[in-house]
Amino acid sequence: MKHLAAYLLLGIGGNSSPSADDIKGVLEAVGIEAEEDRLDKLLSELKGKDLQELITEGSSKLASVPSGGGGGGAPAAGGAAAGGDAAPEAAKEEAKEEEKEESDEDMGFGLFD
């Protein structure tokens, strides 16, 4: 991923076909060591391809991937309904535990002490 990110940065910067040395330079500038085998594989797969076309193609593929979203709420609501009277008590206990944890987190030092 880091190699691809460096490739894209170089592409955005105006280098239409970055070399391995270009990518290594970007990575080394931020203290990351390039992995030769991954870098060679990336460059072989991107050789002769237009960066903008790849981004457009990838965006259209990404748009078809389901991203979830609404599925998480149903089990929580069903669990609360099945719990009956125990659910409010459990919520109270959790709130008390959270209050205790929060008071321990500041170790006696407040922001304005």
C-alpha positions in Angstrom: 0.0 0.0 0.0 2.8 2.4 0.8 4.4 1.8 -2.6 1.1 2.6 -4.3 0.6 5.7 -2.2 4.1 6.9 -3.2 3.3 6.1 -6.9 0.0 8.1 -6.7 1.8 11.0 -5.0 4.3 11.1 -7.7 1.5 10.9 -10.3 -0.3 13.8 -8.8 2.9 15.7 -8.7 3.2 15.5 -12.4 5.4 12.4 -12.9 3.3 10.3 -15.3 5.5 7.2 -15.0 7.4 7.1 -11.8 10.5 4.8 -11.6 11.5 2.5 -8.8 14.1 5.1 -7.7 11.4 7.8 -7.6 9.2 5.8 -5.4 12.1 4.8 -3.1 13.0 8.5 -2.8 9.5 9.4 -1.7 9.4 6.6 0.9 12.9 7.3 2.2 11.9 10.9 2.6 9.5 9.9 5.3 11.7 7.2 6.8 10.1 4.1 5.2 12.2 1.4 3.5 11.0 0.2 0.2 10.4 -3.5 -0.4 12.1 -4.4 -3.7 9.8 -7.4 -4.6 6.6 -5.5 -3.9 7.8 -2.4 -5.7 8.8 -4.4 -8.8 5.4 -6.2 -8.8 3.6 -2.8 -8.6 5.6 -1.3 -11.4 5.1 -4.3 -13.6 1.3 -4.2 -13.1 1.1 -0.5 -13.7 3.5 -0.3 -16.7 2.0 1.4 -19.7 -1.3 2.2 -17.9 -2.8 5.7 -17.5 -3.1 6.7 -13.8 -6.4 8.6 -14.3 -8.0 5.7 -16.2 -7.0 3.3 -13.3 -8.5 5.7 -10.8 -11.8 6.0 -12.8 -12.0 2.2 -13.3 -11.3 1.6 -9.6 -13.9 4.1 -8.5 -16.6 2.5 -10.6 -15.7 -1.0 -9.1 -15.7 0.5 -5.6 -19.2 2.0 -6.1 -20.6 -1.5 -6.6 -19.3 -2.8 -3.3 -21.9 -3.0 -0.6 -20.9 -0.8 2.4 -23.3 -2.1 5.0 -24.7 0.5 7.3 -28.2 -0.4 8.5 -27.6 -4.0 9.6 -26.1 -3.3 13.0 -29.2 -1.8 14.8 -31.6 -4.7 14.6 -29.9 -7.2 16.9 -29.3 -4.5 19.6 -33.0 -3.6 19.6 -34.1 -7.3 19.7 -31.7 -8.0 22.5 -33.1 -5.2 24.6 -36.7 -6.3 24.0 -36.0 -9.9 25.0 -34.2 -8.8 28.2 -37.4 -7.4 29.8 -36.7 -5.8 33.2 -33.1 -6.9 33.3 -32.0 -4.5 30.6 -32.5 -1.2 32.5 -30.7 -2.7 35.5 -27.8 -3.7 33.3 -27.7 -0.3 31.8 -27.5 1.3 35.3 -24.7 -1.0 36.3 -22.7 -0.2 33.1 -23.2 3.5 33.7 -21.9 3.2 37.3 -18.8 1.2 36.0 -18.2 3.9 33.4 -18.3 6.6 36.0 -15.7 4.8 38.1 -13.5 4.2 35.1 -13.7 7.8 34.0 -12.7 9.1 37.5 -9.7 6.8 37.5 -8.5 7.9 34.0 -7.5 11.5 35.1 -5.4 10.1 38.0 -6.4 13.0 40.2 -5.3 15.7 37.8 -7.8 17.9 36.1 -7.3 20.1 33.1 -7.8 23.3 35.2 -6.2 22.1 38.6 
